[in-house]
Amino acid sequence: MDRVYSLSVYETPTHFYIIGSDATESIFRTLKIDRITQNEFIVGEPNHDYSRADIGELLATVSSSSIVTPTEIWGRKRNSTVSTGGGLLRTLEKACGLIGAVRFLHGYYLLLVSKAKQICQIGNHSIFKVEDVSMIYLPSTSTPLPPEEQRYAKLFQTVDFTTNFYFSYTYKLSRTLQENSLAEKGIKWNKNNYKFNMKRHQLVELPCAKFDLILLARRSAEFAGTRFLKRGTNYKGAVANDVETEQIVWEVSNSGSLNSGKFSAFVQRRGSVPLFWSQDSMHRGAPMVVGKPPIVIDRVEPNALTTAIHFQDLRRKYGHPIIVLNLVKRMEQKHNENLLHDNFCKTIQYLNQFRHAGHCIDYISFDVSRCNKTGRVLQQLDRLGQRVVLATGWFQNFPSLKFRDPSNLNSIPFGAEDIVYRFEPEMSSDNRMLLQHGIVRSNCVDCLDRTNVAQFGLGKAALCWQLFSMGLLDSPSPQSLNNEFCRSFEELYDEHGDTLAWQYAGSQLVHSIKTYKRTAVFQERSRDVLQTLSRYYSNTFSDFEKQDGINLFLGTYRLV
């Protein structure tokens, strides 16, 4: 069922019927799902469209030949099921989308988006946030479900679909703007394995134009989980807390079409250090451990094969260069973080021995905690961001490169002059689009607080170049952004970081971006202490159940 905007669910003793309509409710499609066979998901979809009259006739025919008992929708009362007259019942009057089907021990459940709201647009494409989900048990039976089946169903529902799940009928959120724009021209891209799409946006007005700023994050489903239960990498090279962050700018006064409008995007990545390491705070039923547990390197691969696989996957998706921004502490009185730092550094040095000149992994060590003692973290990130952004470039669907004009070079930020002269933009085959080539991958230990402030700094540098190239700023220097806009941009990244922190660690950011300013006030530091306590409580008491729910949702939970 393609481009279906509204769904209704009907049931008979032998089948569920899902009726979907387009935006105008003039064209309909149907799905017919079997209820008799519990161990198989049998579904049929006629390969043609229906008119409103055709659908009415179909439902009348089914109703006249059926007698049915209402089916329970998990989390709702039975009286939500409505009789249409005869033997056909309307189980769900209106749904916005079909998520899929899931099975535990006995029969399948159907998951539908029963409520959603539009939160923003990417050009002409509307983006929706899931606000409610319905879970319908498919088999036709009057026998109560076994206790174990009910336990798994409740565990599955601990995954909150209403907080950070988003979808679009016309825009593929699992792909970057660059991938979507090139796909419209017939270039194929690999499928992403990402879940938990999160979106924040803000409409900004400059004296010369209005533009929409959208921050979108895609969390990988490959090695997902909570803070102390998921660290490092698995044997496939997938890492914990792996998130792709995309910063999209759309000039609202221009066209909303990806082909003719003015769009720009910058993509960066965060993820746990791709080694086999852990920080085991507790075992089920074991006594609590106060404080941060020690970092342990669980396994050292002589050939660094798994780490190599991780970086090969990044290169395959993003191209070259791959820039590693390692924010882990280098020096400590008690050896803990520096153990992780040194092993990661040595592993990259080892891998670079086998790479051709010019294709090595670019490794940058930036001890944020140490630099913060001088109060110059954000200033250092401004300078670092210029070099990183001009190394990977950014995407824009229009060819103008304002900074290539020699008359504009006097506005280049201090410290970036040499790399601007050496910058070689990568263009699409028709020379109409500037392409981002390569990725910057940031990490600290948790990939939360320090990583978020680093991504803010890199994102700010990228935004300056995006707006400058669009002709919306006179200079790509961070100083060209006014204070009010900088505060809004900071809030956007703080909200972004808070969302990721809630999912991975069970609290908001402990250290927000304000913490890294020289003017960080006492109230901000007090907030940090409270968030530390909240995070500790979550990690101690709720992580195991949360991890079980995530594993069940992703299909990696072992059912017994």
KAVEN-V834480 format. One record per residue. RES is the residue in one letter. BURIAL is b if it has 9 or more other C-alpha atoms within 8 Angstrom, else e. D_CENTER is the distance of its C-alpha to the mean C-alpha in Angstrom with 1 decimal. Layout:
# KAVEN-V834480
res=RES burial=BURIAL d_center=D_CENTER
res=RES burial=BURIAL d_center=D_CENTER
This chain:
# KAVEN-V834480
res=M burial=e d_center=25.0
res=D burial=e d_center=23.5
res=R burial=e d_center=22.8
res=V burial=b d_center=23.9
res=Y burial=b d_center=23.2
res=S burial=b d_center=25.2
res=L burial=b d_center=26.1
res=S burial=b d_center=29.1
res=V burial=b d_center=29.9
res=Y burial=b d_center=33.5
res=E burial=b d_center=35.2
res=T burial=b d_center=38.5
res=P burial=b d_center=39.7
res=T burial=b d_center=38.6
res=H burial=b d_center=35.6
res=F burial=b d_center=32.6
res=Y burial=b d_center=32.4
res=I burial=b d_center=29.3
res=I burial=b d_center=30.3
res=G burial=b d_center=27.8
res=S burial=b d_center=28.8
res=D burial=b d_center=27.7
res=A burial=e d_center=27.2
res=T burial=e d_center=31.0
res=E burial=e d_center=31.8
res=S burial=e d_center=34.3
res=I burial=b d_center=32.8
res=F burial=b d_center=31.9
res=R burial=b d_center=30.7
res=T burial=b d_center=31.1
res=L burial=b d_center=29.8
res=K burial=b d_center=32.4
res=I burial=b d_center=31.3
res=D burial=b d_center=33.9
res=R burial=b d_center=34.6
res=I burial=e d_center=37.5
res=T burial=b d_center=36.0
res=Q burial=b d_center=33.8
res=N burial=e d_center=32.7
res=E burial=e d_center=31.4
res=F burial=b d_center=29.0
res=I burial=e d_center=31.4
res=V burial=e d_center=30.2
res=G burial=e d_center=32.0
res=E burial=e d_center=31.2
res=P burial=e d_center=34.1
res=N burial=e d_center=33.6
res=H burial=e d_center=34.8
res=D burial=e d_center=34.3
res=Y burial=b d_center=36.2
res=S burial=b d_center=37.8
res=R burial=b d_center=37.9
res=A burial=e d_center=41.5
res=D burial=e d_center=40.5
res=I burial=b d_center=37.9
res=G burial=e d_center=40.5
res=E burial=e d_center=43.0
res=L burial=e d_center=40.6
res=L burial=b d_center=39.8
res=A burial=e d_center=43.5
res=T burial=e d_center=44.5
res=V burial=b d_center=42.0
res=S burial=b d_center=43.1
res=S burial=b d_center=46.8
res=S burial=e d_center=46.5
res=S burial=b d_center=44.4
res=I burial=b d_center=44.7
res=V burial=b d_center=41.6
res=T burial=e d_center=40.6
res=P burial=e d_center=37.5
res=T burial=b d_center=34.3
res=E burial=b d_center=32.3
res=I burial=b d_center=28.8
res=W burial=e d_center=27.2
res=G burial=e d_center=26.9
res=R burial=e d_center=29.3
res=K burial=e d_center=33.1
res=R burial=b d_center=35.1
res=N burial=e d_center=36.6
res=S burial=e d_center=33.4
res=T burial=b d_center=34.8
res=V burial=e d_center=37.2
res=S burial=b d_center=40.2
res=T burial=b d_center=40.8
res=G burial=e d_center=44.4
res=G burial=b d_center=45.7
res=G burial=b d_center=43.5
res=L burial=b d_center=40.1
res=L burial=b d_center=37.7
res=R burial=b d_center=34.7
res=T burial=b d_center=32.2
res=L burial=b d_center=29.4
res=E burial=e d_center=30.5
res=K burial=b d_center=27.3
res=A burial=b d_center=23.7
res=C burial=b d_center=21.0
res=G burial=b d_center=19.4
res=L burial=e d_center=19.7
res=I burial=e d_center=17.0
res=G burial=e d_center=19.3
res=A burial=e d_center=21.9
res=V burial=e d_center=22.0
res=R burial=e d_center=25.2
res=F burial=b d_center=26.3
res=L burial=e d_center=30.1
res=H burial=e d_center=31.8
res=G burial=b d_center=30.6
res=Y burial=b d_center=27.3
res=Y burial=b d_center=25.4
res=L burial=b d_center=23.9
res=L burial=b d_center=20.6
res=L burial=b d_center=20.5
res=V burial=b d_center=18.8
res=S burial=b d_center=21.9
res=K burial=b d_center=20.8
res=A burial=b d_center=18.3
res=K burial=e d_center=18.6
res=Q burial=e d_center=17.8
res=I burial=e d_center=16.0
res=C burial=e d_center=16.1
res=Q burial=e d_center=16.9
res=I burial=b d_center=16.0
res=G burial=b d_center=19.6
res=N burial=e d_center=21.2
res=H burial=b d_center=18.1
res=S burial=b d_center=17.4
res=I burial=b d_center=14.0
res=F burial=b d_center=14.5
res=K burial=b d_center=13.3
res=V burial=b d_center=14.5
res=E burial=b d_center=17.4
res=D burial=b d_center=19.4
res=V burial=b d_center=19.5
res=S burial=b d_center=22.8
res=M burial=b d_center=23.6
res=I burial=b d_center=26.9
res=Y burial=b d_center=29.0
res=L burial=b d_center=30.4
res=P burial=b d_center=33.7
res=S burial=b d_center=36.9
res=T burial=e d_center=38.5
res=S burial=e d_center=40.3
res=T burial=e d_center=40.1
res=P burial=e d_center=38.0
res=L burial=e d_center=34.9
res=P burial=e d_center=35.6
res=P burial=e d_center=34.4
res=E burial=e d_center=32.1
res=E burial=b d_center=30.4
res=Q burial=b d_center=30.0
res=R burial=e d_center=28.6
res=Y burial=b d_center=25.8
res=A burial=b d_center=25.1
res=K burial=e d_center=24.9
res=L burial=b d_center=22.7
res=F burial=b d_center=20.2
res=Q burial=e d_center=20.2
res=T burial=e d_center=19.2
res=V burial=b d_center=15.5
res=D burial=e d_center=15.1
res=F burial=b d_center=13.7
res=T burial=b d_center=14.8
res=T burial=e d_center=12.7
res=N burial=b d_center=9.0
res=F burial=b d_center=9.1
res=Y burial=b d_center=9.6
res=F burial=b d_center=11.6
res=S burial=b d_center=14.2
res=Y burial=b d_center=17.5
res=T burial=e d_center=18.0
res=Y burial=b d_center=14.9
res=K burial=e d_center=12.6
res=L burial=e d_center=9.0
res=S burial=b d_center=8.2
res=R burial=b d_center=10.4
res=T burial=b d_center=10.9
res=L burial=b d_center=13.8
res=Q burial=b d_center=16.1
res=E burial=b d_center=15.6
res=N burial=b d_center=16.1
res=S burial=b d_center=19.1
res=L burial=b d_center=20.7
res=A burial=b d_center=20.2
res=E burial=e d_center=22.3
res=K burial=e d_center=25.0
res=G burial=e d_center=25.0
res=I burial=e d_center=23.2
res=K burial=e d_center=21.2
res=W burial=e d_center=18.0
res=N burial=e d_center=16.7
res=K burial=e d_center=14.4
res=N burial=e d_center=10.9
res=N burial=e d_center=10.2
res=Y burial=b d_center=6.6
res=K burial=b d_center=6.2
res=F burial=b d_center=5.3
res=N burial=b d_center=4.1
res=M burial=b d_center=5.4
res=K burial=b d_center=8.2
res=R burial=b d_center=11.3
res=H burial=b d_center=14.3
res=Q burial=e d_center=17.9
res=L burial=e d_center=21.0
res=V burial=b d_center=23.1
res=E burial=e d_center=26.7
res=L burial=e d_center=28.7
res=P burial=e d_center=32.4
res=C burial=e d_center=32.0
res=A burial=b d_center=29.0
res=K burial=b d_center=26.1
res=F burial=b d_center=22.5
res=D burial=b d_center=19.2
res=L burial=b d_center=16.5
res=I burial=b d_center=12.9
res=L burial=b d_center=10.0
res=L burial=b d_center=6.6
res=A burial=b d_center=3.4
res=R burial=b d_center=1.6
res=R burial=b d_center=3.6
res=S burial=b d_center=6.9
res=A burial=b d_center=9.4
res=E burial=e d_center=12.4
res=F burial=b d_center=13.4
res=A burial=b d_center=11.6
res=G burial=b d_center=13.7
res=T burial=b d_center=15.3
res=R burial=b d_center=16.7
res=F burial=b d_center=20.2
res=L burial=b d_center=19.7
res=K burial=b d_center=17.1
res=R burial=b d_center=18.2
res=G burial=b d_center=18.6
res=T burial=b d_center=18.3
res=N burial=b d_center=19.5
res=Y burial=e d_center=22.2
res=K burial=e d_center=19.9
res=G burial=b d_center=18.4
res=A burial=b d_center=14.9
res=V burial=b d_center=14.2
res=A burial=b d_center=13.1
res=N burial=b d_center=10.2
res=D burial=b d_center=8.7
res=V burial=b d_center=5.8
res=E burial=b d_center=6.0
res=T burial=b d_center=6.9
res=E burial=b d_center=9.0
res=Q burial=b d_center=12.0
res=I burial=b d_center=13.9
res=V burial=b d_center=17.6
res=W burial=b d_center=19.7
res=E burial=b d_center=23.4
res=V burial=b d_center=24.1
res=S burial=e d_center=27.8
res=N burial=e d_center=27.2
res=S burial=b d_center=26.5
res=G burial=b d_center=23.3
res=S burial=e d_center=23.6
res=L burial=b d_center=21.3
res=N burial=e d_center=24.7
res=S burial=e d_center=26.9
res=G burial=b d_center=24.7
res=K burial=b d_center=23.7
res=F burial=b d_center=20.0
res=S burial=b d_center=18.6
res=A burial=b d_center=15.3
res=F burial=b d_center=14.5
res=V burial=b d_center=11.7
res=Q burial=b d_center=11.6
res=R burial=b d_center=10.3
res=R burial=b d_center=10.8
res=G burial=b d_center=12.1
res=S burial=b d_center=15.1
res=V burial=b d_center=18.5
res=P burial=b d_center=19.0
res=L burial=b d_center=22.3
res=F burial=b d_center=23.7
res=W burial=b d_center=23.9
res=S burial=b d_center=23.6
res=Q burial=b d_center=24.4
res=D burial=b d_center=25.9
res=S burial=b d_center=26.6
res=M burial=b d_center=28.2
res=H burial=e d_center=29.1
res=R burial=e d_center=29.4
res=G burial=e d_center=32.6
res=A burial=e d_center=33.2
res=P burial=e d_center=34.3
res=M burial=e d_center=31.8
res=V burial=e d_center=31.4
res=V burial=e d_center=31.4
res=G burial=e d_center=29.6
res=K burial=e d_center=27.1
res=P burial=e d_center=28.0
res=P burial=e d_center=29.0
res=I burial=b d_center=26.8
res=V burial=e d_center=28.2
res=I burial=b d_center=27.9
res=D burial=e d_center=28.3
res=R burial=e d_center=29.1
res=V burial=e d_center=30.0
res=E burial=e d_center=29.9
res=P burial=e d_center=32.9
res=N burial=e d_center=31.3
res=A burial=b d_center=27.7
res=L burial=e d_center=26.7
res=T burial=b d_center=23.3
res=T burial=b d_center=22.2
res=A burial=b d_center=23.6
res=I burial=b d_center=21.5
res=H burial=b d_center=18.3
res=F burial=b d_center=19.4
res=Q burial=e d_center=20.8
res=D burial=e d_center=17.4
res=L burial=b d_center=16.1
res=R burial=b d_center=19.3
res=R burial=e d_center=19.2
res=K burial=e d_center=15.8
res=Y burial=b d_center=16.4
res=G burial=b d_center=20.2
res=H burial=b d_center=22.2
res=P burial=b d_center=22.3
res=I burial=b d_center=20.0
res=I burial=b d_center=20.2
res=V burial=b d_center=19.7
res=L burial=b d_center=19.8
res=N burial=b d_center=21.0
res=L burial=b d_center=21.4
res=V burial=b d_center=23.1
res=K burial=b d_center=26.6
res=R burial=b d_center=29.4
res=M burial=e d_center=32.3
res=E burial=b d_center=33.0
res=Q burial=e d_center=36.2
res=K burial=e d_center=34.8
res=H burial=e d_center=33.1
res=N burial=b d_center=29.6
res=E burial=b d_center=26.7
res=N burial=b d_center=29.0
res=L burial=b d_center=29.4
res=L burial=b d_center=25.8
res=H burial=b d_center=26.0
res=D burial=b d_center=29.2
res=N burial=e d_center=28.2
res=F burial=b d_center=25.0
res=C burial=b d_center=27.3
res=K burial=e d_center=29.9
res=T burial=b d_center=27.6
res=I burial=b d_center=26.4
res=Q burial=e d_center=30.0
res=Y burial=b d_center=31.0
res=L burial=b d_center=28.6
res=N burial=b d_center=29.6
res=Q burial=e d_center=33.2
res=F burial=e d_center=32.4
res=R burial=e d_center=30.6
res=H burial=e d_center=32.6
res=A burial=e d_center=33.3
res=G burial=e d_center=30.7
res=H burial=e d_center=27.9
res=C burial=b d_center=27.5
res=I burial=b d_center=24.4
res=D burial=e d_center=24.6
res=Y burial=b d_center=24.6
res=I burial=e d_center=24.6
res=S burial=e d_center=25.4
res=F burial=e d_center=25.0
res=D burial=b d_center=26.2
res=V burial=b d_center=24.6
res=S burial=e d_center=26.6
res=R burial=e d_center=29.8
res=C burial=b d_center=29.2
res=N burial=b d_center=28.4
res=K burial=e d_center=32.1
res=T burial=e d_center=33.2
res=G burial=b d_center=30.8
res=R burial=b d_center=29.7
res=V burial=b d_center=26.1
res=L burial=b d_center=24.9
res=Q burial=e d_center=27.8
res=Q burial=e d_center=27.1
res=L burial=b d_center=23.5
res=D burial=b d_center=24.9
res=R burial=b d_center=27.1
res=L burial=b d_center=24.6
res=G burial=b d_center=22.0
res=Q burial=b d_center=24.7
res=R burial=b d_center=25.4
res=V burial=b d_center=21.9
res=V burial=b d_center=21.0
res=L burial=b d_center=24.3
res=A burial=b d_center=23.9
res=T burial=b d_center=20.7
res=G burial=b d_center=21.4
res=W burial=b d_center=18.9
res=F burial=b d_center=18.7
res=Q burial=b d_center=21.1
res=N burial=b d_center=22.6
res=F burial=b d_center=26.0
res=P burial=b d_center=28.4
res=S burial=e d_center=29.9
res=L burial=e d_center=29.6
res=K burial=b d_center=31.5
res=F burial=b d_center=31.6
res=R burial=e d_center=33.5
res=D burial=e d_center=36.4
res=P burial=e d_center=38.7
res=S burial=e d_center=39.7
res=N burial=b d_center=36.2
res=L burial=b d_center=36.2
res=N burial=e d_center=37.8
res=S burial=b d_center=34.6
res=I burial=b d_center=32.5
res=P burial=b d_center=31.2
res=F burial=e d_center=33.5
res=G burial=e d_center=32.6
res=A burial=b d_center=30.8
res=E burial=b d_center=33.9
res=D burial=e d_center=34.5
res=I burial=b d_center=31.0
res=V burial=b d_center=31.2
res=Y burial=e d_center=34.4
res=R burial=e d_center=32.9
res=F burial=e d_center=29.7
res=E burial=e d_center=29.7
res=P burial=e d_center=27.2
res=E burial=b d_center=26.0
res=M burial=b d_center=26.7
res=S burial=b d_center=26.0
res=S burial=e d_center=29.0
res=D burial=e d_center=30.4
res=N burial=e d_center=30.0
res=R burial=b d_center=28.2
res=M burial=b d_center=24.8
res=L burial=b d_center=23.8
res=L burial=b d_center=21.2
res=Q burial=b d_center=18.9
res=H burial=b d_center=20.2
res=G burial=b d_center=18.7
res=I burial=b d_center=16.0
res=V burial=b d_center=16.3
res=R burial=b d_center=14.9
res=S burial=b d_center=15.4
res=N burial=b d_center=16.2
res=C burial=b d_center=18.4
res=V burial=e d_center=19.3
res=D burial=b d_center=16.5
res=C burial=b d_center=14.1
res=L burial=b d_center=14.0
res=D burial=b d_center=17.0
res=R burial=b d_center=18.5
res=T burial=b d_center=15.4
res=N burial=b d_center=14.1
res=V burial=b d_center=17.6
res=A burial=b d_center=17.6
res=Q burial=b d_center=14.5
res=F burial=b d_center=16.2
res=G burial=b d_center=19.3
res=L burial=b d_center=18.0
res=G burial=b d_center=16.1
res=K burial=b d_center=19.4
res=A burial=b d_center=21.4
res=A burial=b d_center=19.3
res=L burial=e d_center=19.7
res=C burial=b d_center=23.4
res=W burial=b d_center=23.8
res=Q burial=b d_center=21.8
res=L burial=b d_center=24.0
res=F burial=b d_center=27.1
res=S burial=b d_center=26.7
res=M burial=b d_center=26.4
res=G burial=e d_center=29.6
res=L burial=b d_center=28.2
res=L burial=b d_center=29.1
res=D burial=e d_center=32.4
res=S burial=b d_center=31.0
res=P burial=b d_center=27.7
res=S burial=b d_center=28.7
res=P burial=b d_center=26.6
res=Q burial=e d_center=29.9
res=S burial=b d_center=29.8
res=L burial=b d_center=27.1
res=N burial=e d_center=28.9
res=N burial=e d_center=28.4
res=E burial=e d_center=27.2
res=F burial=b d_center=24.4
res=C burial=b d_center=23.5
res=R burial=e d_center=23.3
res=S burial=e d_center=21.0
res=F burial=b d_center=18.7
res=E burial=b d_center=18.9
res=E burial=e d_center=18.2
res=L burial=b d_center=15.0
res=Y burial=b d_center=13.7
res=D burial=b d_center=15.3
res=E burial=b d_center=13.6
res=H burial=b d_center=10.1
res=G burial=b d_center=11.6
res=D burial=b d_center=13.2
res=T burial=b d_center=10.3
res=L burial=b d_center=8.9
res=A burial=b d_center=12.6
res=W burial=b d_center=13.4
res=Q burial=e d_center=11.2
res=Y burial=b d_center=12.5
res=A burial=b d_center=15.9
res=G burial=b d_center=17.0
res=S burial=b d_center=17.8
res=Q burial=b d_center=16.9
res=L burial=b d_center=17.1
res=V burial=b d_center=20.6
res=H burial=b d_center=21.1
res=S burial=b d_center=19.8
res=I burial=b d_center=20.4
res=K burial=b d_center=23.9
res=T burial=b d_center=24.9
res=Y burial=b d_center=25.1
res=K burial=b d_center=27.5
res=R burial=e d_center=31.2
res=T burial=e d_center=31.7
res=A burial=b d_center=29.5
res=V burial=e d_center=31.6
res=F burial=e d_center=32.7
res=Q burial=e d_center=30.7
res=E burial=b d_center=27.4
res=R burial=b d_center=28.6
res=S burial=e d_center=29.7
res=R burial=b d_center=26.2
res=D burial=b d_center=24.9
res=V burial=b d_center=27.5
res=L burial=b d_center=26.5
res=Q burial=b d_center=22.8
res=T burial=b d_center=24.1
res=L burial=e d_center=26.2
res=S burial=b d_center=23.5
res=R burial=b d_center=21.2
res=Y burial=e d_center=24.3
res=Y burial=b d_center=25.2
res=S burial=b d_center=21.8
res=N burial=b d_center=21.9
res=T burial=b d_center=25.5
res=F burial=e d_center=25.7
res=S burial=b d_center=22.6
res=D burial=b d_center=20.4
res=F burial=b d_center=22.3
res=E burial=e d_center=22.0
res=K burial=b d_center=18.3
res=Q burial=b d_center=17.9
res=D burial=b d_center=20.2
res=G burial=b d_center=18.3
res=I burial=b d_center=15.0
res=N burial=b d_center=17.3
res=L burial=b d_center=19.1
res=F burial=b d_center=16.1
res=L burial=e d_center=15.0
res=G burial=e d_center=18.7
res=T burial=e d_center=19.6
res=Y burial=e d_center=21.8
res=R burial=e d_center=25.5
res=L burial=e d_center=27.4
res=V burial=e d_center=31.1
